Amino acid sequence: MKETWTNFLQMLGFAWWVEIVTENPHCTYYFGPFASEGEASLSQAGYLEDLTQEGALNIKAVVKQCRPKQLTIYDEKEPVVSRAAVFG
């Protein structure tokens, strides 16, 4: 039942997603969908940990309602200058 509700919210564009942007590599990742902001927020830490362990740098995360067309967007042309990790 929960999955059906989440799919319905996703279809309408009201599902919650964790959007994570990294500078190295320069990527935008979407994790979800989730039925609530709280559920997405609880999952966020695991995604941040995984990306940190994979060596991603300058990580910024936000939980928001959206309907991403792609789950991973990679921009190989963007130069990277900073090496500090940021969690947000």
DOMIBA-145920 format. One record per residue (C-alpha): residue in one letter; x, y, z; residue number from 1. Coordinates in Angstrom, 3 decimals. Layout:
# DOMIBA-145920
> aa|X|Y|Z|i
> a|X|Y|Z|NUM $
...
//
This chain:
# DOMIBA-145920
> aa|X|Y|Z|i
> m|0.000|0.000|0.000|1 $
> k|2.829|2.406|0.878|2 $
> e|4.510|1.808|-2.485|3 $
> t|1.231|2.530|-4.293|4 $
> w|0.872|5.823|-2.389|5 $
> t|4.471|6.805|-3.159|6 $
> n|3.986|5.995|-6.851|7 $
> f|0.816|8.096|-6.898|8 $
> l|2.658|11.034|-5.309|9 $
> q|5.485|10.601|-7.800|10 $
> m|3.072|10.641|-10.719|11 $
> l|1.665|13.976|-9.491|12 $
> g|5.113|15.420|-8.777|13 $
> f|4.553|15.522|-5.000|14 $
> a|6.951|12.757|-3.965|15 $
> w|10.012|13.678|-1.918|16 $
> w|13.550|13.153|-3.168|17 $
> v|17.044|13.576|-1.786|18 $
> e|19.039|15.680|-4.252|19 $
> i|22.798|15.481|-3.755|20 $
> v|25.264|17.582|-5.716|21 $
> t|28.988|16.815|-5.663|22 $
> e|31.796|18.873|-7.150|23 $
> n|34.240|16.024|-7.621|24 $
> p|32.948|14.302|-9.601|25 $
> h|30.619|17.069|-10.750|26 $
> c|27.336|15.169|-10.443|27 $
> t|23.769|15.567|-9.326|28 $
> y|22.150|12.481|-7.834|29 $
> y|18.489|11.908|-6.981|30 $
> f|17.474|9.283|-4.422|31 $
> g|13.827|8.419|-3.927|32 $
> p|10.933|8.659|-4.289|33 $
> f|9.680|8.952|-0.725|34 $
> a|6.147|9.522|0.537|35 $
> s|7.205|12.140|3.104|36 $
> e|9.891|14.707|3.765|37 $
> g|10.746|12.947|7.030|38 $
> e|11.268|9.591|5.335|39 $
> a|13.580|11.200|2.764|40 $
> s|15.497|13.064|5.486|41 $
> l|16.077|9.852|7.435|42 $
> s|17.546|8.188|4.336|43 $
> q|19.799|11.118|3.455|44 $
> a|22.630|10.196|5.858|45 $
> g|23.169|6.809|4.212|46 $
> y|23.479|8.347|0.752|47 $
> l|25.944|10.955|2.031|48 $
> e|28.018|8.251|3.709|49 $
> d|28.120|6.137|0.536|50 $
> l|29.240|9.059|-1.629|51 $
> t|31.872|10.092|0.918|52 $
> q|33.261|6.534|0.994|53 $
> e|33.394|6.606|-2.823|54 $
> g|35.590|9.719|-2.612|55 $
> a|33.104|12.399|-3.664|56 $
> l|34.059|15.922|-2.562|57 $
> n|32.096|19.113|-1.756|58 $
> i|28.829|17.288|-1.151|59 $
> k|25.627|19.291|-0.749|60 $
> a|22.258|17.686|-0.085|61 $
> v|18.678|18.910|0.010|62 $
> v|15.352|17.145|0.461|63 $
> k|12.682|18.449|-1.888|64 $
> q|9.547|17.628|-3.806|65 $
> c|10.293|17.105|-7.469|66 $
> r|10.052|14.654|-10.329|67 $
> p|13.549|14.171|-11.744|68 $
> k|13.851|13.037|-15.337|69 $
> q|17.301|11.507|-14.667|70 $
> l|18.559|9.983|-11.439|71 $
> t|22.228|10.784|-12.112|72 $
> i|23.440|13.801|-14.048|73 $
> y|27.182|13.821|-14.732|74 $
> d|28.977|16.910|-16.071|75 $
> e|32.493|15.898|-17.082|76 $
> k|33.329|19.395|-18.407|77 $
> e|33.041|21.172|-15.040|78 $
> p|36.464|21.862|-13.478|79 $
> v|37.041|21.089|-9.815|80 $
> v|39.041|23.499|-7.650|81 $
> s|38.099|22.846|-4.020|82 $
> r|38.680|19.691|-1.973|83 $
> a|36.714|20.398|1.245|84 $
> a|33.679|18.242|2.017|85 $
> v|30.451|20.011|2.906|86 $
> f|27.340|18.293|4.237|87 $
> g|24.139|20.285|4.089|88 $
//
